[in-house]
Amino acid sequence: MTVDIPKAENPVMKWAGAFKNDPHFDEMLEDIAFLRKMRCSRGPKSIGHRA
């Protein structure tokens, strides 16, 4: 017996490409990378860091 299950769409996909033409997008990515680097350099006990 075969049961066809409808493929569920990922709810996040409706926002895909939302920032494609945002002039501040690259700057935001640089800020995220900087904050991640700073958080990682402080070690696992830094605020907000999940091990």
C-alpha positions as CSV (number, residue, x, y, z in Angstrom):
1,M,0.0,0.0,0.0
2,T,1.3,3.4,-0.9
3,V,0.3,6.6,0.8
4,D,0.9,9.9,-0.9
5,I,2.0,12.6,1.6
6,P,1.8,16.2,0.4
7,K,5.2,17.9,0.6
8,A,5.1,20.6,3.2
9,E,6.6,24.0,2.1
10,N,9.3,25.5,4.4
11,P,7.6,28.5,6.0
12,V,10.8,30.5,6.0
13,M,11.0,30.3,2.2
14,K,8.4,33.1,1.8
15,W,11.2,35.5,3.0
16,A,13.9,34.1,0.7
17,G,15.6,37.0,-1.1
18,A,13.9,39.7,1.0
19,F,17.2,41.5,1.5
20,K,18.5,40.9,-2.0
21,N,18.6,44.6,-2.9
22,D,19.1,46.1,0.5
23,P,22.1,48.5,0.4
24,H,23.0,47.6,4.0
25,F,23.0,43.8,3.6
26,D,26.7,43.4,3.2
27,E,27.4,45.6,6.2
28,M,25.0,43.6,8.3
29,L,26.8,40.3,7.3
30,E,30.2,41.9,8.3
31,D,28.7,43.0,11.6
32,I,27.4,39.4,12.2
33,A,30.8,37.9,11.4
34,F,32.5,40.4,13.7
35,L,30.2,39.7,16.6
36,R,30.6,35.9,16.1
37,K,34.4,36.3,16.1
38,M,34.3,38.4,19.3
39,R,32.0,35.9,21.0
40,C,34.1,32.9,20.0
41,S,37.3,34.6,21.2
42,R,35.8,35.0,24.7
43,G,35.1,31.3,25.1
44,P,32.0,29.3,26.0
45,K,31.3,31.2,29.2
46,S,30.6,34.5,27.4
47,I,27.1,35.9,27.5
48,G,24.8,34.4,25.0
49,H,27.2,31.7,23.9
50,R,25.7,28.3,23.6
51,A,28.0,25.3,23.8
